Amino acid sequence: MKVGDLVRYPDAPVRTWEDEDPLSNGIIVGLDPEDDPIVFFFGKNDAKPYYACDIETLSKVKND
């Protein structure tokens, strides 16, 4: 997983934007000291680290 990858939390229930705390798709904005992704989930307004095994990559950043 790299910064810029689009990810999702596969165990999260499907929620709408009107829900209080949506957790669905997000983007990796950094890595913590253990190389786990720090994810900004759209609709949450903050970024937190998550275990890499709990996150599914939807789209990877290309290196040119």
PDB file of N, CA, C and O in Angstrom:
ATOM      1  N   MET A   1       0.841  -1.183   0.000  1.00  0.00           N
ATOM      2  CA  MET A   1       0.000   0.000   0.000  1.00  0.00           C
ATOM      3  C   MET A   1       0.883   1.242   0.000  1.00  0.00           C
ATOM      4  O   MET A   1       1.910   1.304   0.676  1.00  0.00           O
ATOM      5  N   LYS A   2       0.446   2.234  -0.785  1.00  0.00           N
ATOM      6  CA  LYS A   2       1.211   3.470  -0.916  1.00  0.00           C
ATOM      7  C   LYS A   2       0.304   4.676  -0.708  1.00  0.00           C
ATOM      8  O   LYS A   2      -0.919   4.598  -0.820  1.00  0.00           O
ATOM      9  N   VAL A   3       0.955   5.795  -0.401  1.00  0.00           N
ATOM     10  CA  VAL A   3       0.227   7.057  -0.299  1.00  0.00           C
ATOM     11  C   VAL A   3      -0.442   7.336  -1.642  1.00  0.00           C
ATOM     12  O   VAL A   3       0.191   7.248  -2.694  1.00  0.00           O
ATOM     13  N   GLY A   4      -1.720   7.672  -1.592  1.00  0.00           N
ATOM     14  CA  GLY A   4      -2.482   7.965  -2.796  1.00  0.00           C
ATOM     15  C   GLY A   4      -3.384   6.835  -3.240  1.00  0.00           C
ATOM     16  O   GLY A   4      -4.266   7.046  -4.073  1.00  0.00           O
ATOM     17  N   ASP A   5      -3.186   5.632  -2.702  1.00  0.00           N
ATOM     18  CA  ASP A   5      -4.060   4.513  -3.060  1.00  0.00           C
ATOM     19  C   ASP A   5      -5.482   4.777  -2.567  1.00  0.00           C
ATOM     20  O   ASP A   5      -5.685   5.305  -1.473  1.00  0.00           O
ATOM     21  N   LEU A   6      -6.447   4.405  -3.380  1.00  0.00           N
ATOM     22  CA  LEU A   6      -7.852   4.466  -2.986  1.00  0.00           C
ATOM     23  C   LEU A   6      -8.185   3.142  -2.309  1.00  0.00           C
ATOM     24  O   LEU A   6      -7.918   2.074  -2.859  1.00  0.00           O
ATOM     25  N   VAL A   7      -8.763   3.214  -1.121  1.00  0.00           N
ATOM     26  CA  VAL A   7      -9.029   2.015  -0.339  1.00  0.00           C
ATOM     27  C   VAL A   7     -10.456   2.019   0.201  1.00  0.00           C
ATOM     28  O   VAL A   7     -11.166   3.022   0.123  1.00  0.00           O
ATOM     29  N   ARG A   8     -10.852   0.882   0.747  1.00  0.00           N
ATOM     30  CA  ARG A   8     -12.136   0.808   1.420  1.00  0.00           C
ATOM     31  C   ARG A   8     -11.987  -0.094   2.633  1.00  0.00           C
ATOM     32  O   ARG A   8     -11.076  -0.919   2.713  1.00  0.00           O
ATOM     33  N   TYR A   9     -12.892   0.081   3.563  1.00  0.00           N
ATOM     34  CA  TYR A   9     -12.950  -0.751   4.752  1.00  0.00           C
ATOM     35  C   TYR A   9     -14.037  -1.776   4.490  1.00  0.00           C
ATOM     36  O   TYR A   9     -15.218  -1.464   4.649  1.00  0.00           O
ATOM     37  N   PRO A  10     -13.672  -3.005   4.088  1.00  0.00           N
ATOM     38  CA  PRO A  10     -14.673  -3.960   3.606  1.00  0.00           C
ATOM     39  C   PRO A  10     -15.688  -4.425   4.652  1.00  0.00           C
ATOM     40  O   PRO A  10     -16.786  -4.841   4.282  1.00  0.00           O
ATOM     41  N   ASP A  11     -15.359  -4.367   5.933  1.00  0.00           N
ATOM     42  CA  ASP A  11     -16.292  -4.828   6.960  1.00  0.00           C
ATOM     43  C   ASP A  11     -17.270  -3.755   7.412  1.00  0.00           C
ATOM     44  O   ASP A  11     -18.142  -4.021   8.239  1.00  0.00           O
ATOM     45  N   ALA A  12     -17.137  -2.551   6.881  1.00  0.00           N
ATOM     46  CA  ALA A  12     -18.031  -1.456   7.284  1.00  0.00           C
ATOM     47  C   ALA A  12     -19.400  -1.651   6.644  1.00  0.00           C
ATOM     48  O   ALA A  12     -19.495  -2.033   5.478  1.00  0.00           O
ATOM     49  N   PRO A  13     -20.446  -1.392   7.394  1.00  0.00           N
ATOM     50  CA  PRO A  13     -21.782  -1.473   6.782  1.00  0.00           C
ATOM     51  C   PRO A  13     -21.955  -0.358   5.758  1.00  0.00           C
ATOM     52  O   PRO A  13     -21.327   0.696   5.860  1.00  0.00           O
ATOM     53  N   VAL A  14     -22.803  -0.598   4.784  1.00  0.00           N
ATOM     54  CA  VAL A  14     -23.079   0.426   3.773  1.00  0.00           C
ATOM     55  C   VAL A  14     -23.814   1.578   4.454  1.00  0.00           C
ATOM     56  O   VAL A  14     -24.828   1.370   5.120  1.00  0.00           O
ATOM     57  N   ARG A  15     -23.301   2.781   4.282  1.00  0.00           N
ATOM     58  CA  ARG A  15     -23.905   3.961   4.903  1.00  0.00           C
ATOM     59  C   ARG A  15     -24.043   5.049   3.862  1.00  0.00           C
ATOM     60  O   ARG A  15     -23.385   5.016   2.822  1.00  0.00           O
ATOM     61  N   THR A  16     -24.890   6.002   4.141  1.00  0.00           N
ATOM     62  CA  THR A  16     -25.074   7.134   3.229  1.00  0.00           C
ATOM     63  C   THR A  16     -24.380   8.351   3.813  1.00  0.00           C
ATOM     64  O   THR A  16     -23.932   8.323   4.960  1.00  0.00           O
ATOM     65  N   TRP A  17     -24.287   9.426   3.029  1.00  0.00           N
ATOM     66  CA  TRP A  17     -23.645  10.652   3.495  1.00  0.00           C
ATOM     67  C   TRP A  17     -24.393  11.274   4.662  1.00  0.00           C
ATOM     68  O   TRP A  17     -23.811  12.034   5.435  1.00  0.00           O
ATOM     69  N   GLU A  18     -25.673  10.961   4.799  1.00  0.00           N
ATOM     70  CA  GLU A  18     -26.449  11.537   5.891  1.00  0.00           C
ATOM     71  C   GLU A  18     -26.155  10.858   7.225  1.00  0.00           C
ATOM     72  O   GLU A  18     -26.460  11.417   8.279  1.00  0.00           O
ATOM     73  N   ASP A  19     -25.566   9.661   7.196  1.00  0.00           N
ATOM     74  CA  ASP A  19     -25.233   8.960   8.430  1.00  0.00           C
ATOM     75  C   ASP A  19     -24.182   9.744   9.207  1.00  0.00           C
ATOM     76  O   ASP A  19     -23.383  10.482   8.630  1.00  0.00           O
ATOM     77  N   GLU A  20     -24.197   9.572  10.508  1.00  0.00           N
ATOM     78  CA  GLU A  20     -23.330  10.356  11.388  1.00  0.00           C
ATOM     79  C   GLU A  20     -21.842  10.115  11.150  1.00  0.00           C
ATOM     80  O   GLU A  20     -21.062  11.067  11.187  1.00  0.00           O
ATOM     81  N   ASP A  21     -21.432   8.897  10.912  1.00  0.00           N
ATOM     82  CA  ASP A  21     -20.011   8.583  10.840  1.00  0.00           C
ATOM     83  C   ASP A  21     -19.723   7.596   9.710  1.00  0.00           C
ATOM     84  O   ASP A  21     -19.397   6.439   9.976  1.00  0.00           O
ATOM     85  N   PRO A  22     -19.840   8.040   8.438  1.00  0.00           N
ATOM     86  CA  PRO A  22     -19.645   7.096   7.340  1.00  0.00           C
ATOM     87  C   PRO A  22     -18.198   6.613   7.257  1.00  0.00           C
ATOM     88  O   PRO A  22     -17.264   7.400   7.413  1.00  0.00           O
ATOM     89  N   LEU A  23     -18.025   5.349   7.017  1.00  0.00           N
ATOM     90  CA  LEU A  23     -16.701   4.753   6.873  1.00  0.00           C
ATOM     91  C   LEU A  23     -16.795   3.790   5.694  1.00  0.00           C
ATOM     92  O   LEU A  23     -17.230   2.649   5.848  1.00  0.00           O
ATOM     93  N   SER A  24     -16.389   4.253   4.532  1.00  0.00           N
ATOM     94  CA  SER A  24     -16.484   3.394   3.362  1.00  0.00           C
ATOM     95  C   SER A  24     -15.219   3.520   2.529  1.00  0.00           C
ATOM     96  O   SER A  24     -14.274   2.762   2.747  1.00  0.00           O
ATOM     97  N   ASN A  25     -15.167   4.448   1.583  1.00  0.00           N
ATOM     98  CA  ASN A  25     -13.991   4.641   0.745  1.00  0.00           C
ATOM     99  C   ASN A  25     -13.117   5.748   1.307  1.00  0.00           C
ATOM    100  O   ASN A  25     -13.601   6.696   1.926  1.00  0.00           O
ATOM    101  N   GLY A  26     -11.816   5.608   1.076  1.00  0.00           N
ATOM    102  CA  GLY A  26     -10.885   6.616   1.549  1.00  0.00           C
ATOM    103  C   GLY A  26      -9.607   6.599   0.738  1.00  0.00           C
ATOM    104  O   GLY A  26      -9.471   5.836  -0.218  1.00  0.00           O
ATOM    105  N   ILE A  27      -8.675   7.447   1.130  1.00  0.00           N
ATOM    106  CA  ILE A  27      -7.399   7.545   0.448  1.00  0.00           C
ATOM    107  C   ILE A  27      -6.282   7.487   1.488  1.00  0.00           C
ATOM    108  O   ILE A  27      -6.397   8.064   2.570  1.00  0.00           O
ATOM    109  N   ILE A  28      -5.200   6.785   1.149  1.00  0.00           N
ATOM    110  CA  ILE A  28      -4.062   6.685   2.053  1.00  0.00           C
ATOM    111  C   ILE A  28      -3.281   7.994   1.982  1.00  0.00           C
ATOM    112  O   ILE A  28      -2.842   8.411   0.910  1.00  0.00           O
ATOM    113  N   VAL A  29      -3.114   8.634   3.137  1.00  0.00           N
ATOM    114  CA  VAL A  29      -2.422   9.925   3.192  1.00  0.00           C
ATOM    115  C   VAL A  29      -1.053   9.804   3.847  1.00  0.00           C
ATOM    116  O   VAL A  29      -0.307  10.783   3.891  1.00  0.00           O
ATOM    117  N   GLY A  30      -0.709   8.631   4.355  1.00  0.00           N
ATOM    118  CA  GLY A  30       0.584   8.429   4.982  1.00  0.00           C
ATOM    119  C   GLY A  30       0.681   7.023   5.535  1.00  0.00           C
ATOM    120  O   GLY A  30      -0.254   6.230   5.426  1.00  0.00           O
ATOM    121  N   LEU A  31       1.828   6.725   6.132  1.00  0.00           N
ATOM    122  CA  LEU A  31       2.056   5.431   6.766  1.00  0.00           C
ATOM    123  C   LEU A  31       2.564   5.673   8.183  1.00  0.00           C
ATOM    124  O   LEU A  31       3.345   6.596   8.416  1.00  0.00           O
ATOM    125  N   ASP A  32       2.121   4.848   9.126  1.00  0.00           N
ATOM    126  CA  ASP A  32       2.589   4.990  10.502  1.00  0.00           C
ATOM    127  C   ASP A  32       3.936   4.271  10.655  1.00  0.00           C
ATOM    128  O   ASP A  32       4.407   3.657   9.697  1.00  0.00           O
ATOM    129  N   PRO A  33       4.564   4.332  11.833  1.00  0.00           N
ATOM    130  CA  PRO A  33       5.884   3.701  12.010  1.00  0.00           C
ATOM    131  C   PRO A  33       5.909   2.193  11.730  1.00  0.00           C
ATOM    132  O   PRO A  33       6.970   1.647  11.428  1.00  0.00           O
ATOM    133  N   GLU A  34       4.773   1.519  11.824  1.00  0.00           N
ATOM    134  CA  GLU A  34       4.712   0.084  11.525  1.00  0.00           C
ATOM    135  C   GLU A  34       4.321  -0.180  10.072  1.00  0.00           C
ATOM    136  O   GLU A  34       4.027  -1.318   9.707  1.00  0.00           O
ATOM    137  N   ASP A  35       4.314   0.860   9.244  1.00  0.00           N
ATOM    138  CA  ASP A  35       3.940   0.791   7.824  1.00  0.00           C
ATOM    139  C   ASP A  35       2.474   0.453   7.595  1.00  0.00           C
ATOM    140  O   ASP A  35       2.112  -0.027   6.521  1.00  0.00           O
ATOM    141  N   ASP A  36       1.631   0.693   8.584  1.00  0.00           N
ATOM    142  CA  ASP A  36       0.194   0.571   8.381  1.00  0.00           C
ATOM    143  C   ASP A  36      -0.314   1.886   7.791  1.00  0.00           C
ATOM    144  O   ASP A  36       0.208   2.952   8.119  1.00  0.00           O
ATOM    145  N   PRO A  37      -1.330   1.820   6.921  1.00  0.00           N
ATOM    146  CA  PRO A  37      -1.798   3.031   6.250  1.00  0.00           C
ATOM    147  C   PRO A  37      -2.554   3.977   7.182  1.00  0.00           C
ATOM    148  O   PRO A  37      -3.328   3.550   8.039  1.00  0.00           O
ATOM    149  N   ILE A  38      -2.310   5.258   6.991  1.00  0.00           N
ATOM    150  CA  ILE A  38      -3.106   6.303   7.624  1.00  0.00           C
ATOM    151  C   ILE A  38      -4.117   6.719   6.563  1.00  0.00           C
ATOM    152  O   ILE A  38      -3.747   7.219   5.500  1.00  0.00           O
ATOM    153  N   VAL A  39      -5.395   6.508   6.861  1.00  0.00           N
ATOM    154  CA  VAL A  39      -6.439   6.661   5.851  1.00  0.00           C
ATOM    155  C   VAL A  39      -7.363   7.817   6.194  1.00  0.00           C
ATOM    156  O   VAL A  39      -7.838   7.942   7.322  1.00  0.00           O
ATOM    157  N   PHE A  40      -7.609   8.659   5.196  1.00  0.00           N
ATOM    158  CA  PHE A  40      -8.641   9.692   5.288  1.00  0.00           C
ATOM    159  C   PHE A  40      -9.867   9.112   4.617  1.00  0.00           C
ATOM    160  O   PHE A  40      -9.907   8.984   3.394  1.00  0.00           O
ATOM    161  N   PHE A  41     -10.877   8.755   5.417  1.00  0.00           N
ATOM    162  CA  PHE A  41     -12.120   8.235   4.865  1.00  0.00           C
ATOM    163  C   PHE A  41     -13.033   9.406   4.521  1.00  0.00           C
ATOM    164  O   PHE A  41     -13.255  10.296   5.341  1.00  0.00           O
ATOM    165  N   PHE A  42     -13.556   9.395   3.304  1.00  0.00           N
ATOM    166  CA  PHE A  42     -14.422  10.467   2.843  1.00  0.00           C
ATOM    167  C   PHE A  42     -15.647  10.531   3.746  1.00  0.00           C
ATOM    168  O   PHE A  42     -16.324   9.525   3.957  1.00  0.00           O
ATOM    169  N   GLY A  43     -15.927  11.700   4.270  1.00  0.00           N
ATOM    170  CA  GLY A  43     -17.069  11.887   5.149  1.00  0.00           C
ATOM    171  C   GLY A  43     -16.719  11.891   6.623  1.00  0.00           C
ATOM    172  O   GLY A  43     -17.583  12.189   7.448  1.00  0.00           O
ATOM    173  N   LYS A  44     -15.466  11.567   6.993  1.00  0.00           N
ATOM    174  CA  LYS A  44     -15.092  11.531   8.409  1.00  0.00           C
ATOM    175  C   LYS A  44     -14.348  12.788   8.864  1.00  0.00           C
ATOM    176  O   LYS A  44     -14.360  13.110  10.052  1.00  0.00           O
ATOM    177  N   ASN A  45     -13.705  13.497   7.946  1.00  0.00           N
ATOM    178  CA  ASN A  45     -12.974  14.736   8.233  1.00  0.00           C
ATOM    179  C   ASN A  45     -11.759  14.561   9.124  1.00  0.00           C
ATOM    180  O   ASN A  45     -11.332  15.520   9.766  1.00  0.00           O
ATOM    181  N   ASP A  46     -11.191  13.366   9.181  1.00  0.00           N
ATOM    182  CA  ASP A  46      -9.912  13.163   9.845  1.00  0.00           C
ATOM    183  C   ASP A  46      -9.255  11.908   9.287  1.00  0.00           C
ATOM    184  O   ASP A  46      -9.902  11.105   8.615  1.00  0.00           O
ATOM    185  N   ALA A  47      -7.980  11.748   9.565  1.00  0.00           N
ATOM    186  CA  ALA A  47      -7.228  10.588   9.087  1.00  0.00           C
ATOM    187  C   ALA A  47      -6.672   9.844  10.295  1.00  0.00           C
ATOM    188  O   ALA A  47      -6.159  10.456  11.232  1.00  0.00           O
ATOM    189  N   LYS A  48      -6.778   8.525  10.263  1.00  0.00           N
ATOM    190  CA  LYS A  48      -6.295   7.681  11.352  1.00  0.00           C
ATOM    191  C   LYS A  48      -5.613   6.452  10.774  1.00  0.00           C
ATOM    192  O   LYS A  48      -5.919   6.039   9.655  1.00  0.00           O
ATOM    193  N   PRO A  49      -4.681   5.858  11.537  1.00  0.00           N
ATOM    194  CA  PRO A  49      -4.057   4.621  11.064  1.00  0.00           C
ATOM    195  C   PRO A  49      -5.007   3.430  11.210  1.00  0.00           C
ATOM    196  O   PRO A  49      -5.795   3.352  12.153  1.00  0.00           O
ATOM    197  N   TYR A  50      -4.912   2.525  10.270  1.00  0.00           N
ATOM    198  CA  TYR A  50      -5.689   1.287  10.283  1.00  0.00           C
ATOM    199  C   TYR A  50      -4.730   0.149   9.964  1.00  0.00           C
ATOM    200  O   TYR A  50      -3.749   0.350   9.247  1.00  0.00           O
ATOM    201  N   TYR A  51      -4.996  -1.031  10.481  1.00  0.00           N
ATOM    202  CA  TYR A  51      -4.173  -2.183  10.140  1.00  0.00           C
ATOM    203  C   TYR A  51      -4.311  -2.477   8.650  1.00  0.00           C
ATOM    204  O   TYR A  51      -5.416  -2.479   8.107  1.00  0.00           O
ATOM    205  N   ALA A  52      -3.183  -2.723   7.999  1.00  0.00           N
ATOM    206  CA  ALA A  52      -3.197  -2.982   6.559  1.00  0.00           C
ATOM    207  C   ALA A  52      -4.068  -4.185   6.218  1.00  0.00           C
ATOM    208  O   ALA A  52      -4.683  -4.217   5.152  1.00  0.00           O
ATOM    209  N   CYS A  53      -4.130  -5.168   7.102  1.00  0.00           N
ATOM    210  CA  CYS A  53      -4.935  -6.362   6.816  1.00  0.00           C
ATOM    211  C   CYS A  53      -6.438  -6.078   6.871  1.00  0.00           C
ATOM    212  O   CYS A  53      -7.235  -6.887   6.397  1.00  0.00           O
ATOM    213  N   ASP A  54      -6.834  -4.931   7.449  1.00  0.00           N
ATOM    214  CA  ASP A  54      -8.250  -4.569   7.537  1.00  0.00           C
ATOM    215  C   ASP A  54      -8.725  -3.719   6.370  1.00  0.00           C
ATOM    216  O   ASP A  54      -9.919  -3.442   6.254  1.00  0.00           O
ATOM    217  N   ILE A  55      -7.807  -3.300   5.501  1.00  0.00           N
ATOM    218  CA  ILE A  55      -8.120  -2.368   4.418  1.00  0.00           C
ATOM    219  C   ILE A  55      -7.965  -3.079   3.078  1.00  0.00           C
ATOM    220  O   ILE A  55      -7.031  -3.856   2.880  1.00  0.00           O
ATOM    221  N   GLU A  56      -8.885  -2.806   2.168  1.00  0.00           N
ATOM    222  CA  GLU A  56      -8.826  -3.368   0.821  1.00  0.00           C
ATOM    223  C   GLU A  56      -8.495  -2.255  -0.174  1.00  0.00           C
ATOM    224  O   GLU A  56      -9.118  -1.194  -0.156  1.00  0.00           O
ATOM    225  N   THR A  57      -7.518  -2.502  -1.034  1.00  0.00           N
ATOM    226  CA  THR A  57      -7.123  -1.522  -2.045  1.00  0.00           C
ATOM    227  C   THR A  57      -8.063  -1.608  -3.242  1.00  0.00           C
ATOM    228  O   THR A  57      -8.274  -2.680  -3.810  1.00  0.00           O
ATOM    229  N   LEU A  58      -8.630  -0.448  -3.615  1.00  0.00           N
ATOM    230  CA  LEU A  58      -9.508  -0.383  -4.783  1.00  0.00           C
ATOM    231  C   LEU A  58      -8.749   0.039  -6.037  1.00  0.00           C
ATOM    232  O   LEU A  58      -9.004  -0.465  -7.131  1.00  0.00           O
ATOM    233  N   SER A  59      -7.808   0.977  -5.862  1.00  0.00           N
ATOM    234  CA  SER A  59      -7.058   1.511  -6.997  1.00  0.00           C
ATOM    235  C   SER A  59      -5.688   1.940  -6.501  1.00  0.00           C
ATOM    236  O   SER A  59      -5.572   2.673  -5.519  1.00  0.00           O
ATOM    237  N   LYS A  60      -4.651   1.476  -7.190  1.00  0.00           N
ATOM    238  CA  LYS A  60      -3.279   1.787  -6.790  1.00  0.00           C
ATOM    239  C   LYS A  60      -2.748   2.982  -7.580  1.00  0.00           C
ATOM    240  O   LYS A  60      -3.122   3.212  -8.729  1.00  0.00           O
ATOM    241  N   VAL A  61      -1.862   3.733  -6.922  1.00  0.00           N
ATOM    242  CA  VAL A  61      -1.181   4.846  -7.576  1.00  0.00           C
ATOM    243  C   VAL A  61      -0.124   4.276  -8.535  1.00  0.00           C
ATOM    244  O   VAL A  61       0.604   3.345  -8.190  1.00  0.00           O
ATOM    245  N   LYS A  62      -0.057   4.844  -9.725  1.00  0.00           N
ATOM    246  CA  LYS A  62       0.964   4.407 -10.698  1.00  0.00           C
ATOM    247  C   LYS A  62       2.229   5.202 -10.475  1.00  0.00           C
ATOM    248  O   LYS A  62       2.185   6.403 -10.209  1.00  0.00           O
ATOM    249  N   ASN A  63       3.356   4.524 -10.585  1.00  0.00           N
ATOM    250  CA  ASN A  63       4.666   5.200 -10.540  1.00  0.00           C
ATOM    251  C   ASN A  63       5.139   5.410 -11.957  1.00  0.00           C
ATOM    252  O   ASN A  63       5.205   4.464 -12.742  1.00  0.00           O
ATOM    253  N   ASP A  64       5.467   6.643 -12.290  1.00  0.00           N
ATOM    254  CA  ASP A  64       5.965   6.941 -13.652  1.00  0.00           C
ATOM    255  C   ASP A  64       7.448   7.120 -13.648  1.00  0.00           C
ATOM    256  O   ASP A  64       8.042   7.375 -14.695  1.00  0.00           O
TER     257      ASP A  64
END
